[in-house]
Structure formats: C-alpha cells, structure tokens
Amino acid sequence: MLQHKFRKIYSNQLILLLLIVVFLSGCAASKKRKVREKRLDIIIETARSYTGTPYKWGGVNRSGMDCSGLLYVSFKAGDVNIPRVSRDQAKVGKKVKFRKLEEGDVVFFAMGKRRRKITHAGLVTEVRGKNDVRFIHASSSVGVVEANIYTDYYKKKFRKARRYF
C-alpha cells in the first residue's frame, strides 16, 4: 500500500516536472523566434530604406549601392556579419530550396554570360503567395528596387538561396 502511494506521488511529480520542462522549452523557442523576427524586421526595413538609391559598383551608401553592398549594410544593421561580395555571400549560411523561400533569405543569380558564376544577389522581403515572392536588390539599370522572383527573367537567372540565421 505504501509502495503504491509512493509511486503515485513520484509519478505526479514526474508529470509536473515534464510539464514544466515543456513549458519552459516552449517559452525559449518562442523568445528565440521573436528575436529572429525582430532582427529580420530591422534587416528588411534597412534594405527598403535604400529604395530608389542609384546603382554604383562597390557602393555601400545612399549616394550609390551595389547588390552585395545592400545586403552587407542591411544585415549589419540587424547585427549579422556577412561577407561583402555576392560570390562569397553565396558560400555561407544554410541552403534553401527555391520553393521554400522565406523573408530574410538571400537569393543569388548568374546575370552574366557565364551561367554558373554568381554575379547578383537580393534579399527576400515578402512571400505573398505561391508564385509571388518579393526580393529587394540593387539593379544596375534602375537602382534599389523590389521585384517578384517568379518572373521568367529572374527564375532563369536564379542559382541558389541561403539563410543566414
């Protein structure tokens, strides 16, 4: 009888302990998610603040910006250090499939004659739907703009995507 009572008390304590662990781990995951979302908001907001800035090769300020410079400055504002050049930016972070793009992912393109050479990059700013994923980039013809990656032009030039955090 005493042994049965002890088991019941012990199992109740064990259940309580497990519930506490689950609750605390859920809180930690939630807090981590909120920190990530806040960081993403800062990065995307910073990138969008450069909308209309003219293109300038090697530029990293409001007088002129190139594509990798836009990413470098934006991620730095969110306290994320990445390489300065797009071909190096394409080598870090976690690989992401085209159909799995999320806000904050970095997309890479081969814009030149060499189909495999990364020459351009952009930042996913919004996923509106299955065929509408917006990214911001510094276009050599129109400066910093947002576009839909699902246009034929960008889909053909797309090479890879990365997630930095």
matplotlib code that plots the C-alpha trace (Angstrom):
import matplotlib.pyplot as plt

x = [0.0, 2.8, 4.7, 1.7, 1.2, 4.9, 4.7, 1.6, 3.3, 6.5, 4.7, 2.7, 6.0, 7.5, 4.5, 4.7, 8.4, 7.8, 5.1, 7.5, 10.2, 7.8, 6.5, 10.0, 11.3, 8.3, 9.0, 12.6, 11.6, 9.1, 11.6, 14.2, 11.5, 10.7, 14.4, 14.7, 11.6, 12.8, 16.2, 14.5, 12.3, 15.4, 17.2, 14.3, 13.4, 17.0, 17.1, 13.8, 15.1, 17.5, 14.7, 15.5, 19.2, 21.1, 23.3, 27.0, 29.5, 31.2, 28.7, 27.5, 25.7, 22.8, 24.8, 25.2, 24.7, 25.5, 23.6, 26.1, 26.6, 22.8, 22.9, 26.1, 24.7, 21.2, 22.4, 24.9, 22.0, 20.5, 23.8, 24.6, 28.0, 28.2, 30.9, 30.9, 30.9, 28.0, 30.1, 31.3, 27.9, 26.6, 29.0, 27.8, 24.6, 22.1, 21.0, 17.3, 15.3, 13.6, 10.1, 10.9, 12.0, 11.1, 11.5, 15.2, 16.6, 19.2, 18.8, 21.7, 21.7, 24.1, 23.4, 26.4, 27.3, 28.7, 25.6, 27.1, 29.0, 27.2, 27.1, 24.0, 22.1, 18.9, 17.0, 13.6, 11.3, 7.9, 6.2, 2.8, 1.8, 2.8, 4.1, 4.7, 7.9, 9.3, 13.0, 14.9, 18.1, 20.3, 19.6, 22.4, 19.7, 17.2, 19.0, 17.5, 14.0, 11.8, 10.7, 8.9, 11.4, 8.8, 9.1, 10.6, 13.7, 14.7, 13.6, 16.0, 18.9, 18.3, 21.2, 20.8, 19.4, 20.8, 19.5, 22.0, 20.2]
y = [0.0, 2.4, 1.5, 2.2, 5.7, 6.5, 5.5, 7.7, 10.7, 10.1, 9.8, 13.0, 14.8, 13.4, 14.6, 18.0, 18.2, 17.2, 19.8, 22.5, 21.4, 21.5, 24.9, 26.4, 25.0, 26.4, 29.8, 29.6, 28.7, 31.5, 34.0, 32.8, 33.2, 36.7, 37.7, 36.4, 38.2, 41.5, 41.1, 40.3, 43.4, 45.5, 44.0, 44.3, 47.8, 48.9, 47.4, 49.1, 52.4, 52.4, 52.0, 54.4, 54.7, 54.6, 51.7, 52.2, 49.3, 48.9, 51.3, 51.0, 54.2, 56.4, 58.1, 54.7, 51.0, 47.7, 44.4, 42.8, 46.2, 46.4, 43.0, 43.8, 47.1, 45.6, 42.5, 44.6, 46.8, 43.5, 42.6, 39.8, 39.9, 38.5, 38.8, 41.9, 40.3, 38.3, 35.3, 35.0, 35.7, 32.7, 30.3, 30.9, 30.1, 27.2, 26.2, 26.9, 25.5, 27.9, 26.7, 27.1, 30.8, 32.9, 36.5, 37.2, 34.6, 35.8, 34.8, 34.6, 35.0, 34.5, 37.6, 37.4, 35.2, 32.5, 30.6, 29.3, 32.4, 34.3, 37.9, 39.3, 39.0, 40.1, 39.8, 38.2, 40.8, 39.3, 36.0, 36.9, 33.6, 30.5, 32.5, 35.9, 36.2, 39.7, 40.5, 43.7, 44.2, 46.9, 46.7, 48.1, 49.8, 51.2, 51.1, 49.6, 48.1, 45.2, 42.6, 39.3, 36.4, 34.4, 36.4, 34.4, 36.6, 36.1, 32.4, 31.7, 33.6, 32.1, 29.9, 29.4, 30.8, 30.9, 31.6, 33.2, 32.7]
z = [0.0, 1.0, -2.1, -4.3, -2.7, -3.2, -6.9, -7.4, -5.7, -7.7, -11.0, -10.2, -9.5, -12.7, -14.7, -13.2, -13.9, -17.5, -17.9, -16.5, -18.9, -21.9, -20.9, -20.4, -23.7, -25.5, -23.9, -25.0, -28.6, -28.7, -27.4, -30.0, -32.7, -31.6, -31.6, -35.1, -36.3, -34.8, -36.4, -39.8, -39.5, -39.0, -41.9, -44.3, -43.1, -43.6, -47.1, -48.0, -46.8, -49.7, -52.3, -55.1, -54.4, -57.7, -58.6, -58.1, -58.4, -54.9, -53.3, -49.7, -49.0, -50.1, -52.9, -54.6, -53.8, -55.4, -54.8, -52.3, -50.6, -50.0, -48.3, -46.4, -44.9, -44.2, -42.4, -40.4, -39.2, -37.9, -36.2, -38.7, -40.3, -43.8, -46.5, -48.6, -52.1, -53.5, -54.6, -51.0, -49.6, -51.6, -49.7, -46.2, -44.4, -44.8, -48.3, -49.2, -52.0, -54.4, -53.4, -49.7, -49.7, -46.6, -45.6, -44.9, -47.3, -49.7, -53.4, -55.9, -59.6, -62.6, -64.6, -66.9, -69.8, -67.5, -66.4, -63.1, -61.9, -59.1, -60.1, -58.4, -55.0, -53.4, -50.1, -49.9, -48.3, -48.6, -49.5, -50.9, -52.4, -54.3, -57.3, -55.7, -53.7, -53.5, -53.1, -52.9, -54.9, -56.5, -60.2, -62.4, -64.6, -62.0, -58.6, -55.5, -56.2, -55.2, -57.7, -58.0, -58.2, -60.1, -63.3, -66.2, -66.2, -62.6, -62.5, -65.4, -63.7, -60.2, -59.0, -55.2, -51.9, -48.4, -44.9, -42.6, -39.3]

ax = plt.figure().add_subplot(projection="3d")
ax.plot(x, y, z, "-o")
ax.set_aspect("equal")
plt.show()
